[in-house]
C-alpha cells in the first residue's frame, strides 16, 4: 500500500462524503439565491468556494430589478387613476388593483430577504454539525 492510499484509508470515505454533501448544500443555496437575482451558474460558486461563494452571490446585484419594470408599474397606476377619474372603474376596483400592484412589488423584496435568512440558518446548522462531528458527538 502506498502513501496516498494509506492517507485516504486513514481519513475514511465518510469524510469525503461529508465534504461532497456540504459542497452540494452550498451549491444549492447559491443556486437558489442566484436564480432569484436573475443570475445563472451560481451553483458552482457555492460548490467550489463554499462560504466565500455564498458571500459573493449574496453581494451580487440583482439583474431582475430593472427600471423598465418599475416604470411599467407606475404607468399602470397612472392609467388606473385615469380610469377612476373618468368613472370607468369604481373606487373599490381602483383600490383593489392598486393594492395588488403594491403587494406584488413588496413580494420581490421579501423574497430576497428570505433567501438571506435561509442561507444564514443553513450556515449555522453546518457550523454546529461540524463542531458536533469534530467532538465525536455525532
ZAPA-28466 format. One line per 4 residues: number of its first residue (from 1); their letters; for each residue y, x, z of N, C-alpha, C, O. Coordinates in Angstrom, 2 decimals, padded with zeros to 5 digits. Last residue first. Layout:
<rs>
NUM	a	Y/X/Z/Y/X/Z/Y/X/Z/Y/X/Z ~ ...
</rs>
This chain:
<rs>
138	xxxx	013.23/-021.54/017.16/012.54/-022.33/016.13/011.46/-021.46/015.51/010.75/-021.92/014.61 ~ 013.85/-019.54/018.92/013.75/-020.91/019.43/012.98/-021.79/018.44/012.20/-022.66/018.82 ~ 014.37/-016.92/018.28/012.98/-017.35/018.33/012.80/-018.75/018.89/011.70/-019.11/019.29 ~ 016.88/-016.08/017.77/016.44/-016.00/019.16/015.02/-016.52/019.35/014.53/-016.56/020.48
134	xxxx	017.06/-016.60/015.04/017.16/-015.21/015.50/016.71/-015.04/016.93/016.20/-013.98/017.29 ~ 016.91/-019.40/014.99/015.82/-018.60/014.40/015.86/-017.17/014.93/014.82/-016.60/015.23 ~ 019.32/-020.07/016.23/018.06/-020.51/016.81/016.89/-019.70/016.26/015.97/-019.37/017.01 ~ 021.14/-018.96/014.42/021.09/-018.45/015.80/019.77/-018.83/016.45/019.16/-018.01/017.15
130	xxxx	020.57/-020.54/012.16/020.39/-019.10/012.12/020.30/-018.49/013.50/019.48/-017.60/013.73 ~ 021.33/-023.08/013.13/019.96/-022.84/012.72/019.66/-021.34/012.68/018.59/-020.91/013.12 ~ 024.06/-022.65/013.50/023.22/-022.98/014.65/021.75/-022.72/014.33/021.02/-022.19/015.17 ~ 024.78/-022.18/010.81/025.04/-021.17/011.83/024.13/-021.41/013.04/023.51/-020.48/013.54
126	xxxx	024.06/-024.61/009.61/023.39/-023.37/009.20/023.60/-022.25/010.21/022.69/-021.45/010.45 ~ 025.85/-026.31/010.92/024.41/-026.51/011.10/023.66/-025.25/010.71/022.71/-024.86/011.40 ~ 028.28/-025.29/009.89/028.00/-025.22/011.33/026.51/-025.40/011.62/025.96/-024.72/012.48 ~ 027.94/-025.94/007.17/028.08/-024.54/007.58/027.77/-024.38/009.07/027.07/-023.45/009.46
122	xxxx	027.91/-028.73/007.32/026.71/-028.01/006.85/026.77/-026.55/007.26/025.76/-025.97/007.65 ~ 030.54/-029.20/008.22/029.40/-029.61/009.05/028.14/-028.85/008.63/027.39/-028.39/009.48 ~ 032.04/-028.22/006.04/032.19/-027.60/007.36/030.99/-027.94/008.25/030.49/-027.07/008.96 ~ 031.23/-029.99/004.01/031.00/-028.55/003.87/031.07/-027.86/005.23/030.24/-027.00/005.53
118	xxxx	032.17/-032.43/005.02/030.74/-032.23/004.81/030.41/-030.74/004.71/029.42/-030.29/005.28 ~ 034.93/-031.93/004.94/034.26/-032.19/006.23/032.77/-031.95/006.10/032.16/-031.34/006.97 ~ 035.33/-031.68/002.19/035.64/-030.56/003.07/034.93/-030.73/004.41/034.39/-029.77/004.95 ~ 034.61/-034.21/001.28/033.87/-033.04/000.83/034.10/-031.85/001.75/033.17/-031.10/002.05
114	xxxx	036.59/-035.80/002.48/035.20/-035.95/002.89/034.36/-034.75/002.47/033.49/-034.32/003.22 ~ 038.87/-035.02/001.06/038.79/-034.72/002.48/037.36/-034.81/002.98/036.94/-034.00/003.80 ~ 038.24/-036.07/-001.47/038.44/-034.64/-001.31/038.32/-034.22/000.15/037.73/-033.19/000.45 ~ 038.19/-038.79/-000.85/037.00/-038.15/-001.37/037.08/-036.64/-001.21/036.09/-036.00/-000.84
110	xxxx	040.85/-039.31/-000.14/039.82/-039.37/000.89/038.53/-038.70/000.44/037.84/-038.08/001.25 ~ 042.11/-039.08/-002.65/042.48/-038.16/-001.57/041.39/-038.13/-000.52/041.03/-037.06/-000.03 ~ 040.93/-041.21/-004.03/040.80/-039.86/-004.55/041.09/-038.83/-003.46/040.39/-037.83/-003.36 ~ 041.77/-043.44/-002.58/040.35/-043.07/-002.56/040.15/-041.65/-003.04/039.28/-040.94/-002.52
106	xxxx	044.47/-043.79/-003.20/044.14/-043.20/-001.91/042.67/-042.80/-001.81/042.33/-041.90/-001.03 ~ 044.27/-045.07/-005.69/044.91/-043.76/-005.61/044.53/-043.05/-004.31/044.30/-041.84/-004.31 ~ 043.12/-047.48/-004.93/042.39/-046.59/-005.85/042.95/-045.19/-005.79/042.20/-044.21/-005.83 ~ 045.23/-048.58/-003.45/043.98/-048.22/-002.76/043.17/-047.26/-003.62/042.59/-046.31/-003.09
102	xxxx	047.07/-049.07/-005.54/047.42/-048.13/-004.46/046.16/-047.66/-003.73/046.04/-046.48/-003.42 ~ 045.69/-050.98/-007.02/046.09/-049.72/-007.66/046.39/-048.67/-006.60/046.00/-047.51/-006.74 ~ 045.42/-053.03/-005.15/044.20/-052.41/-005.70/044.53/-051.08/-006.37/043.73/-050.14/-006.30 ~ 048.09/-053.72/-004.68/047.30/-053.11/-003.60/046.04/-052.44/-004.14/045.64/-051.39/-003.64
98	xxxx	048.70/-054.85/-007.19/049.45/-053.68/-006.70/048.65/-052.96/-005.61/048.56/-051.73/-005.62 ~ 046.99/-057.06/-007.25/046.85/-055.99/-008.25/047.54/-054.70/-007.78/047.01/-053.61/-007.96 ~ 048.06/-058.54/-005.04/046.65/-058.14/-005.10/046.44/-056.97/-006.06/045.78/-055.99/-005.71 ~ 050.73/-058.94/-005.72/050.42/-058.13/-004.54/048.97/-057.67/-004.54/048.66/-056.56/-004.11
94	xxxx	050.34/-060.53/-008.07/051.08/-059.26/-008.11/050.69/-058.38/-006.93/050.37/-057.20/-007.11 ~ 049.03/-062.76/-007.05/048.37/-061.92/-008.06/049.02/-060.54/-008.14/048.34/-059.52/-008.25 ~ 051.06/-063.71/-005.34/049.75/-063.31/-004.80/049.00/-062.40/-005.77/048.42/-061.39/-005.37 ~ 053.10/-064.36/-007.13/053.34/-063.31/-006.13/052.02/-062.80/-005.55/051.88/-061.60/-005.29
90	xxxx	051.70/-064.87/-010.47/052.23/-065.30/-009.18/052.44/-064.10/-008.25/052.02/-062.99/-008.55 ~ 052.89/-064.04/-013.76/051.87/-063.98/-012.70/052.53/-064.39/-011.39/053.74/-064.28/-011.22 ~ 055.18/-064.79/-015.02/053.93/-064.93/-015.77/052.75/-064.86/-014.80/051.74/-065.53/-014.99 ~ 057.77/-064.46/-014.11/056.95/-065.54/-013.55/055.71/-065.83/-014.39/055.26/-066.97/-014.47
86	xxxx	059.14/-062.24/-014.63/059.16/-063.26/-015.70/058.34/-064.49/-015.31/058.24/-065.44/-016.08 ~ 058.44/-060.80/-012.36/059.83/-061.24/-012.52/059.96/-062.31/-013.60/060.81/-063.20/-013.49 ~ 055.74/-060.29/-012.92/056.10/-061.10/-011.76/057.51/-061.64/-011.91/057.76/-062.81/-011.62 ~ 055.98/-058.66/-015.14/055.26/-059.93/-015.26/055.60/-060.87/-014.10/055.71/-062.08/-014.28
82	xxxx	057.34/-056.50/-013.94/057.98/-057.26/-015.02/057.32/-058.62/-015.19/058.01/-059.63/-015.36 ~ 055.36/-055.62/-012.19/056.60/-056.15/-011.65/057.36/-056.96/-012.70/057.96/-057.98/-012.38 ~ 053.45/-054.75/-014.03/053.13/-055.84/-013.11/054.40/-056.47/-012.53/054.50/-057.69/-012.41 ~ 054.85/-052.66/-015.19/054.50/-053.81/-016.01/054.15/-055.01/-015.14/054.50/-056.15/-015.46
78	xxxx	054.97/-050.91/-012.97/056.20/-051.43/-013.57/055.93/-052.68/-014.41/056.68/-053.64/-014.34 ~ 052.24/-050.37/-012.60/053.01/-051.03/-011.53/054.31/-051.63/-012.07/054.70/-052.73/-011.68 ~ 051.71/-049.06/-014.99/051.03/-050.32/-014.71/051.79/-051.08/-013.62/051.96/-052.30/-013.71 ~ 053.29/-046.78/-014.62/053.57/-047.68/-015.74/052.94/-049.06/-015.50/053.56/-050.09/-015.77
74	xxxx	051.98/-045.62/-012.47/053.35/-046.12/-012.28/053.76/-047.06/-013.41/054.50/-048.02/-013.19 ~ 049.58/-044.98/-013.73/049.57/-045.88/-012.58/050.97/-046.46/-012.34/051.11/-047.65/-012.06 ~ 050.46/-043.17/-015.67/049.87/-044.43/-016.09/049.85/-045.44/-014.94/050.08/-046.63/-015.15 ~ 051.26/-041.04/-014.05/052.27/-041.76/-014.82/051.73/-043.12/-015.27/052.46/-044.11/-015.24
70	xxxx	048.79/-040.18/-013.09/049.80/-040.68/-012.15/050.84/-041.51/-012.89/051.26/-042.56/-012.40 ~ 047.66/-039.36/-015.51/047.04/-040.42/-014.74/048.04/-041.03/-013.77/048.12/-042.25/-013.64 ~ 049.43/-037.32/-016.23/049.29/-038.46/-017.12/048.64/-039.64/-016.38/049.02/-040.79/-016.59 ~ 049.20/-035.33/-014.31/050.37/-036.19/-014.28/050.24/-037.40/-015.20/050.90/-038.41/-014.96
66	xxxx	045.95/-035.11/-012.80/046.96/-034.68/-013.75/048.07/-035.72/-013.79/047.90/-036.86/-013.35 ~ 043.37/-034.37/-011.06/044.68/-034.91/-010.76/045.68/-034.35/-011.75/046.20/-033.25/-011.57 ~ 041.26/-032.81/-012.03/041.28/-034.24/-012.29/042.67/-034.83/-012.07/043.09/-035.71/-012.83 ~ 041.22/-030.25/-011.17/041.60/-030.46/-012.56/041.74/-031.94/-012.90/042.29/-032.29/-013.95
62	xxxx	042.28/-028.90/-008.11/041.58/-029.97/-008.80/042.12/-030.12/-010.22/043.33/-030.11/-010.43 ~ 042.09/-025.43/-007.37/042.90/-026.61/-007.64/042.08/-027.63/-008.42/041.28/-027.27/-009.29 ~ 040.03/-023.91/-004.89/040.38/-024.15/-006.29/041.15/-025.45/-006.44/040.91/-026.43/-005.74 ~ 039.17/-023.76/-002.29/040.55/-023.37/-002.57/040.98/-023.63/-004.01/042.17/-023.59/-004.32
58	xxxx	036.49/-024.45/-002.43/037.41/-025.29/-001.64/038.86/-024.99/-001.97/039.70/-025.89/-001.92 ~ 035.52/-022.30/-003.94/035.50/-023.64/-004.51/036.45/-024.57/-003.75/037.13/-025.39/-004.36 ~ 035.90/-020.19/-002.08/036.53/-020.15/-003.41/036.61/-021.55/-004.00/037.66/-021.95/-004.51 ~ 034.27/-021.01/000.03/035.72/-020.87/000.24/036.45/-020.87/-001.09/037.51/-021.49/-001.22
54	xxxx	031.80/-020.84/-001.26/032.27/-022.11/-000.73/033.78/-022.09/-000.51/034.47/-023.05/-000.84 ~ 031.67/-018.10/-001.78/031.68/-019.06/-002.89/032.19/-020.42/-002.46/032.93/-021.07/-003.19 ~ 031.51/-017.17/000.84/032.66/-016.79/000.01/032.78/-017.75/-001.18/033.89/-018.15/-001.54 ~ 029.04/-018.22/001.66/030.29/-018.58/002.33/031.50/-018.32/001.45/032.40/-019.16/001.33
50	xxxx	027.46/-017.63/-001.37/027.35/-018.28/-000.07/028.69/-018.73/000.48/029.39/-019.53/-000.15 ~ 027.18/-016.40/-003.83/028.18/-015.88/-002.91/028.17/-016.52/-001.52/028.79/-016.00/-000.60 ~ 025.12/-017.66/-005.26/025.16/-016.20/-005.20/026.12/-015.66/-004.14/025.90/-014.57/-003.61 ~ 025.51/-020.45/-004.72/024.17/-019.85/-004.70/024.25/-018.33/-004.50/023.53/-017.78/-003.67
46	xxxx	028.26/-020.95/-005.00/027.60/-021.14/-003.72/026.27/-020.44/-003.63/025.93/-019.88/-002.58 ~ 028.58/-020.29/-007.71/029.43/-019.67/-006.68/028.73/-019.76/-005.33/028.61/-018.76/-004.62 ~ 026.76/-021.99/-008.92/026.45/-020.56/-008.89/027.35/-019.80/-007.92/026.94/-018.78/-007.37 ~ 028.00/-024.48/-008.77/026.73/-024.25/-008.08/026.47/-022.76/-007.89/026.03/-022.33/-006.83
42	xxxx	030.12/-024.62/-010.48/030.41/-024.22/-009.10/029.14/-023.98/-008.28/029.19/-023.36/-007.22 ~ 030.00/-025.53/-013.09/029.44/-024.23/-012.77/029.67/-023.75/-011.35/029.44/-022.58/-011.05 ~ 033.15/-027.25/-013.52/031.73/-027.07/-013.80/031.28/-025.68/-013.39/032.10/-024.75/-013.34 ~ 035.46/-029.54/-012.00/035.07/-028.19/-012.40/033.56/-028.12/-012.61/032.80/-028.84/-011.97
38	xxxx	036.56/-031.76/-010.80/036.54/-031.68/-012.25/036.16/-030.32/-012.79/036.50/-029.98/-013.92 ~ 036.28/-032.08/-008.14/037.53/-031.46/-008.58/037.59/-031.30/-010.10/038.57/-030.77/-010.63 ~ 033.76/-033.05/-007.93/034.85/-033.93/-007.54/036.22/-033.37/-007.92/037.19/-034.11/-008.01 ~ 032.41/-030.70/-008.66/032.34/-031.88/-009.52/033.47/-032.85/-009.21/034.06/-033.42/-010.12
34	xxxx	032.92/-029.05/-006.45/033.45/-028.71/-007.77/033.45/-029.89/-008.72/034.39/-030.06/-009.50 ~ 031.44/-030.36/-004.47/032.89/-030.23/-004.33/033.53/-029.94/-005.68/034.56/-030.51/-006.03 ~ 028.86/-030.11/-005.58/029.41/-031.42/-005.25/030.94/-031.37/-005.16/031.63/-032.23/-005.70 ~ 028.58/-027.32/-005.79/028.49/-028.16/-006.99/029.13/-029.52/-006.74/029.86/-030.03/-007.59
30	xxxx	028.71/-026.55/-003.12/029.75/-026.10/-004.05/029.76/-026.94/-005.31/030.82/-027.25/-005.85 ~ 026.34/-027.77/-002.22/027.63/-028.14/-001.64/028.76/-027.76/-002.59/029.66/-028.56/-002.85 ~ 024.42/-026.43/-003.77/024.57/-027.88/-003.88/025.92/-028.35/-003.33/026.56/-029.23/-003.91 ~ 024.75/-023.78/-002.88/024.96/-024.13/-004.27/025.20/-025.62/-004.46/026.07/-026.02/-005.23
26	xxxx	024.02/-024.01/-000.19/025.38/-023.61/-000.53/025.71/-023.97/-001.98/026.82/-024.40/-002.28 ~ 021.31/-024.71/-000.67/022.21/-025.61/000.06/023.66/-025.27/-000.26/024.45/-026.17/-000.57 ~ 020.32/-022.45/-001.99/020.31/-023.75/-002.67/021.26/-024.73/-001.99/021.95/-025.50/-002.67 ~ 020.60/-020.56/000.05/021.33/-020.39/-001.22/021.41/-021.71/-001.98/022.45/-022.04/-002.55
22	xxxx	018.77/-021.62/001.89/020.19/-021.53/002.25/021.05/-021.37/000.99/022.11/-021.98/000.89 ~ 016.41/-021.29/000.41/016.84/-022.63/000.82/018.32/-022.63/001.17/019.05/-023.54/000.77 ~ 016.31/-018.48/000.20/016.39/-019.30/-001.01/016.90/-020.71/-000.67/017.73/-021.26/-001.39 ~ 016.02/-017.80/002.90/017.19/-017.33/002.15/017.39/-018.18/000.90/018.51/-018.56/000.59
18	xxxx	013.52/-018.98/003.43/014.73/-019.43/004.13/016.00/-019.01/003.40/016.94/-019.79/003.29 ~ 011.91/-017.41/001.75/012.01/-018.85/001.52/013.25/-019.41/002.20/013.95/-020.24/001.62 ~ 012.18/-014.96/002.96/012.72/-015.13/001.62/012.83/-016.61/001.24/013.73/-017.00/000.50 ~ 010.85/-015.51/005.37/012.24/-015.06/005.38/012.89/-015.29/004.02/014.02/-015.77/003.94
14	xxxx	008.25/-016.06/004.58/009.07/-017.16/005.10/010.55/-016.78/005.15/011.41/-017.64/005.00 ~ 007.06/-013.69/003.96/007.54/-014.50/002.85/008.43/-015.63/003.34/009.28/-016.11/002.59 ~ 007.94/-010.84/005.88/007.25/-012.11/005.72/007.88/-012.92/004.60/009.08/-012.84/004.34 ~ 008.62/-008.29/006.60/009.60/-009.37/006.72/008.93/-010.73/006.66/009.35/-011.67/007.33
10	xxxx	006.29/-006.89/006.06/006.80/-006.90/007.44/007.84/-008.00/007.64/007.93/-008.57/008.73 ~ 005.99/-007.29/003.32/004.99/-007.85/004.21/005.50/-007.91/005.65/005.19/-008.85/006.38 ~ 008.15/-005.81/002.40/008.10/-007.26/002.15/007.11/-007.91/003.10/007.38/-009.00/003.62 ~ 007.31/-003.27/003.26/008.59/-003.82/003.72/008.60/-005.34/003.57/009.01/-006.06/004.47
6	xxxx	004.95/-002.92/001.85/004.87/-002.98/003.31/006.16/-003.54/003.91/006.12/-004.22/004.94 ~ 005.96/-002.86/-000.75/005.08/-003.97/-000.36/004.93/-004.05/001.15/004.79/-005.15/001.69 ~ 007.45/-000.46/-000.60/008.08/-001.74/-000.91/007.23/-002.91/-000.45/007.73/-003.84/000.18 ~ 005.57/001.60/-000.04/006.66/001.30/000.89/007.27/-000.07/000.65/007.57/-000.78/001.61
2	xx	002.16/000.61/-000.92/003.36/001.44/-001.00/004.44/000.92/-000.04/004.25/-000.07/000.66 ~ -001.17/000.85/000.00/000.00/000.00/000.00/001.24/000.90/000.00/001.35/001.82/000.81
</rs>
